[in-house]
């Protein structure tokens, strides 16, 4: 095989790797998905656990009116179609540089720079922490901080909420749901996910599990431990109560071949950490046991 052909093959591998799905696919896949009722398009308040708040939704069934048009899908960045199109365009420039007049060296430089820049930016946008368990800055080793009471408000663009007190029983329920959802996702228990989350979120989880299965993989998650958590916002709407909480937790997260049990990525015995903002919903005035997950957002 000629050097030029080998280089072209390598460039195709780079292109495919840019479009490959994230191997660490815990519930939500490292993206921001779901709905927060009337606050879906306003950012949760920052907290000590998530001092830079949350990323906008990559996918939500809530509708947002903008310039007289309705949009059912939000979010952007390099995880969106535009971002991937931009990366594809840059990759095309690199290939053109290689093929038409700029030589092998110039084309390779383009491809290498694009590959590493894209990986870096995608990693930042996914908002994933990869510290070994217990080593992240500010780790408290505890769970939720002392109850903070109703949220002071949040984004000025959000509708004015009625106060909602969050008690210890609610925080305990949030911590339980974190572990229960992760366990159900790992076990591919669609019935349990349907009980623990809104129909929208259950649908996203079902799609993710099906996508893994189509590649012969299963996402094995274990040893989920809440390290720190606190309230970002809590409010009442006519049809539901809502609470958004920031949670930093550790877990083992690995992609495993279904047929052989071979670990493809991640590790079954080495915990990693993630910081996410989970929004919970319940019927108005229901007790703590009625909370279900309505959104997961990545911390910035």
N, C-alpha and C positions, 0 to 999 in steps of 0.2 A: 504493500500500500504506500502511495506517495505521501510525502510530508503534508502537501496541501489537502489531500483527502482525509488524512488523519486529523488535521486541524478542523476541517468542516465537521467531521464526526464529533469531535470534542465540543464544538459550538452547539451542535444539536442537543448534546447531553446537558449543556448549560441551560438551553432554552427550556428543556423539559423539566429540569430541576426548579426553575423559577415558577413554573405552573403547578408543581406537585403540591398536594395537600399537606398541611402540617401534620407531622407524625405524632405529636402529642395532642390527642384529640379529646381530652377530658370534656365533660359536658360543656357545650358551647364552642369547643374547638379552639379556644383562645381568642374568640371574637366576641363582640357585644351584640346580643340578640334579645328579642322579647319586647315587652311594652310596660310602661309605667303609668298607664291611665292618662289623665290630663297632663302629666308631667313628662311624657315620653320624649318630648323635644326640648326639654330644659335639662341642664346638667345637675346631678345631685350635688349637694354641698360637700365641700372638702372636709375631711376628718383627719385626726392624727394617724389613723391606719392608712388612709388614702389621701395624702395632703394635696395631691394635684387632681383630685376628683376622678372622673371616669371618661372613657372614650365614647363618642357618639355611637349610636346603634348602626351596626353594619346591616342588620335585617330586623324589620319590625312590621307587624300587620297594621299598626296604627296609621291613619292617614293624616298627612300634613298639607294644608293648603298654602301654596306659594305662587304668587303672580297669577292667581286665578286657575291654577292647575293643581291636581292632586297627585301626591307621590306616596306610594306604598312601601318603598324601600329607601332607607336612609343610609348614611355613612358614606365614606369615600376612602381617600388614601390609596395606598398601593394594594390593599386587599380588594378594592373595587375593580369593575371592568375597566374604568378609565386608567387606573394605576397600572394594571397588567398590560393594557394597550400601550401605555407609555414605555414600559419596560420592553415590550416587544418591538416598539419603534427604535429604541436605543440599540437593541440587539441587532436589528436590521442594519443600522448604521455601521455597527462593527463588522457584520458580514460583508457589507458593501465595500468597506475599507479594505477588507481582506482580499476580495475578489477583483476589485477594479482600481488598480493603480497605486494603492498605498502599501502594498507588500505584506508579506507574512507577519513581520514584526508589528507593524501598525495595527493590523487586524487583531492580533492576539492581545495587544495592550488594551484595545477597546473592550474586548470580551472579558478580560480579567477584571478591569475596573468596573464594568457594569455588573458582573456577577457579585463581587464583594460589596459594592455599594447597595445593590438591591437586597442582599441578605441582611445587611446591617439595618437598613430602613425597615424592612419587614419585621425584623426582630423587635425594633423599638415600638412599632405600631401594634404588635401583638400584645405588648405590655406584660410579658412573662418574666417572672423572676426565676433565676436558676441557681440561687444560692443553695449550698448544702443545708439541710434542716438545722435550724438553730443558729445559723451564722449571719442572717440578714441583719442589717443595721436596725437597732431599736427593737429587737425581738424581746417580747415581754415574757414569753413562755406561758402566758395566761390565756384567757378567753375574752369575752366581751368586757370592755371597761364598764365602770359603774353606770347605771342607767342615766341617760341625759335628759329624759323627758321629751316633750314634743319638739320637733325640728323648728328652728327659728324662721324658716321660710324657704331659702334656696334661691334659685334664679328669679330675677324680676319678671321674666317672661312667663313664669309658671302661673297657673290659676291660683287664686287665693284659697288655701286650704283651711278646713276646720281643724282645730287641734286634735291630736291623737296621742294619748299617753301610751308609752311602751314600758311594760313592767318586766320583772325578772322572768316570769313565765314565758313571755314573748321571746326574750333573748335565748332562753333555753330551747324554745321551739326552733328558732333560726339555726342554732348550732346543730340540733338533731337533723333538720332538713338538709343541711350541708352534707352530712355523712350519709343520710338515706338516699339522696339523689345520686351521689357519687357511686354508692354501692349498687343501686338499681341500674345505673348506666353501665357499670362494669359487667354486671350479670345479664345485661340486655333484657331486663325485665320491663317490658313495655307497659304492662298493667300497673306496676308500681309507679313508673314515671307518670302515667296518666293520673294517678291519685295525688302525686306529690307536686304537680305543676299544672299550669293552665293548659288548655288545649293547644294554644299556640306554641308554648315551649315544648310540650310533649311531641308535637309535630316536628319541631327542629331536631329533637333528640332522636326521634325515629329515623329521620333522614340521615343523620350522621352515622347511626348504627348500621343502616342499610348500605351506606357508602363504604364503610369499613368492611362489611361482609362481602361486598362485590369485589374487593381486592384480596379476599381471603384472610382478613385480619380481624382481630378483636382487641379492644382497648381495655387492658386490665389495670384497675385502679385499686389501691388499698392503703391502709394505715393513715386514714384521713384525720388530721388533728387541727383544730382551730387554735392558732397561736395568739391572735389579737383581733378584736373586732369592736366596732362602735357604730352608733347610729348616725346616718347622714341626714335622713329626712323621714318624717312620718306624717300622714295626713289622711283625711276622710274625703271621699267623693260620694255622690248620691248612691252609687251602686256598689261601693267597695271601700274597705280600709286598705291603706298601703303603708309599707315601711321599706326603706332602702337602707341597707347596712353594709359597711365596708368590712371585709373579712380577709385576713392574711392567714393562710393555712398551709400545712405541709401534707404531702401525699406521695405515694409511689405511683408512677404513671408510665406504662409501657405499652407499645404496640406489639402484639404477639400473633404469630401465624396460627390460624385455627387448626390446621391439619397436624402440625408438628409441635406446637408450643414454643417454637423458637422465638426469642425476643428480637424483633426487627429494629426497634429504636426505643430509647428510654431505658429504664431499669426497674426490675421488680423489687429490688432490695435496697435501692438508694433513694431516699426521699428528696423531693424538690419542693420549692415554695412558690406560691402564687398569691397575688392580691387581686381580688375582684369585688365588685359591688353587686350584691344580690338584692333584688326587689321582691318582696313578698306581698301577697294579696289574700284577703279573706272577706267573707260577707260582712256587711256592716254590723258591728257590735258582737261578732262571734268571739269565742274564746281562743286562747293561744293555739289550741290544737288544730284550728282551721286554716292556719297560714299555709299557702302553697307558693311555689316559685313562679313569678311572672316575668322576670328578666334577669340576665346576667351581663354585667358590663366589666370590661377590663379596666384596671387602674392605669392611669397614664404613667 
